[in-house]
Each structure stands twice: as structure tokens, then as C-alpha cells.
Amino acid sequence: QVQLVESGGGLVQAGGSLRLSCAASGSIFSINSMGWFRQAPGKEREFVATISWSGSRTSYADSVKGRCTISRDNAKNTVYLQMNSLKPDDTAVYYCAARRGIVSGLANAYDYWGQGTQVTVSS
């Protein structure tokens, strides 16, 4: 089993920045990639970004490309999502996920999920 704990969410004004963190523990040797997803009220969970465990491969949703950067710290078993130029449309619960396979933008491809962290962007 893999446990994922997100942190770093909060309330920020439009144009501001936040950095989300996701700490992984447990059977992390089984993880090959991690991702960030988000879910706004009344909407389906959507892909934000993904990164391979080595950090060599990344992919972003078009909606956040150029504003968000996903990265990882191997020593801390932690993945980050730096979000800049935030917009009210970015308001959602952000979830960290891990999978045994290669990077993917599909939520149902992920094996483990965190509890989520709320990000609220005010206009």
C-alpha cells in the first residue's frame, strides 16, 4: 500500500501562487509515476499534471500549461505542484495520485489517491 498526504492548499487572490505538496509513504518502490488532479463542485475530476518517478517525464493539461510546474524530491518522496497566475477557475479540491505504470492523464489509471487539499482562488 501507498499513502499519499497532500498539503499546501488555501485561499489566494487571482494572480497569486500556491505550491502543493504530496508526501508518499509505504510501498513507494512500486510507484512509477505520480499525478495531480482536481475536482470542482459539480464537475468531474480532471487531470492537471503528471511526472515520472525519476522526474524525466512530465505532462500537463492545456488549462494549466505555462502556469503550473510539477516536480519531485526523491530524498523526501514528495511531489510538488507549483501553481502561478491562479484564476478563479482553478478553484477545486486538488488530489495527488500514484500509479505503478507510466505517466498517464487518466484518473482511472491511478492506483492510490490522497485525501485532497482545497484551493480557492478569489477574484
Disulfide bonds with the S-S distance in Angstrom:
Cys22-Cys96 1.99
